[in-house]
Amino acid sequence: MARKKTKITYTYKCSISGKKFLRTRKITNTDELVSVNSFYELNPDKDDRPEKVKKEILLRQEEDQSMDNLLDNAGAEEEPN
């Protein structure tokens, strides 16, 4: 019988956006760990992604923001005075 290998995963949080992601290797300095989008926000001159990708990310951010606004407005209406 073959043994199934288990991979150890580590959960880290981006220091700028707060987004969580998984790594299979342990990182010693987690203060400098940033996501790809955060890196491009900090360094717009190094942003070499195609325009299609930039538009998709912008649309996704707008959708997330509008969804957050809807949830905030729905919560405000339900609160009793």
C-alpha positions in Angstrom: 0.0 0.0 0.0 1.2 3.5 -0.9 1.1 6.2 1.7 -0.5 9.4 0.9 1.8 12.4 1.4 0.4 15.3 3.3 1.5 18.8 2.6 1.9 21.3 5.3 0.4 24.6 4.5 0.9 28.0 6.1 -1.6 30.8 6.1 -0.3 34.3 5.8 -2.0 37.7 5.6 -1.0 40.5 3.3 0.3 43.4 5.4 -1.4 46.0 3.1 -4.7 44.6 1.9 -5.3 42.1 4.8 -6.1 39.4 2.2 -5.2 35.8 3.4 -3.4 33.3 1.2 -1.7 29.9 1.6 1.9 28.9 1.1 3.6 25.5 1.3 6.8 27.0 2.6 7.4 28.7 5.9 8.4 32.4 5.6 10.7 34.0 8.1 9.9 37.6 7.5 6.1 38.1 7.2 6.2 41.9 7.6 7.3 42.3 4.0 4.8 39.8 2.6 2.4 41.5 0.1 0.0 40.3 -2.5 0.5 40.8 -6.2 -2.1 43.5 -6.4 -0.7 45.3 -3.5 2.8 45.2 -5.0 1.4 46.8 -8.2 -0.4 49.4 -6.2 2.9 50.3 -4.5 4.9 50.2 -7.7 2.7 51.4 -10.6 5.7 52.0 -12.8 6.5 48.3 -12.7 3.0 47.2 -13.7 3.5 45.2 -16.9 0.2 43.4 -16.9 -1.9 43.5 -20.1 -4.8 46.0 -20.2 -7.3 43.2 -20.2 -6.1 42.0 -16.8 -6.1 45.5 -15.4 -9.7 46.0 -16.6 -10.9 42.7 -15.0 -9.3 43.6 -11.7 -10.9 47.1 -11.8 -14.3 45.6 -12.5 -13.9 43.1 -9.7 -13.0 45.8 -7.2 -16.0 47.9 -8.3 -18.3 44.9 -7.8 -16.9 44.2 -4.4 -17.3 47.8 -3.4 -20.8 48.0 -4.6 -21.7 44.8 -2.8 -20.2 46.2 0.4 -22.3 49.3 0.0 -25.4 47.3 -0.5 -24.7 45.2 2.6 -24.0 48.4 4.7 -27.3 50.0 3.5 -29.3 46.9 4.2 -27.9 46.7 7.7 -28.7 50.3 8.4 -32.3 49.9 7.3 -32.9 46.9 9.7 -31.7 48.6 12.8 -34.6 49.7 15.1 -34.7 53.3 16.2 
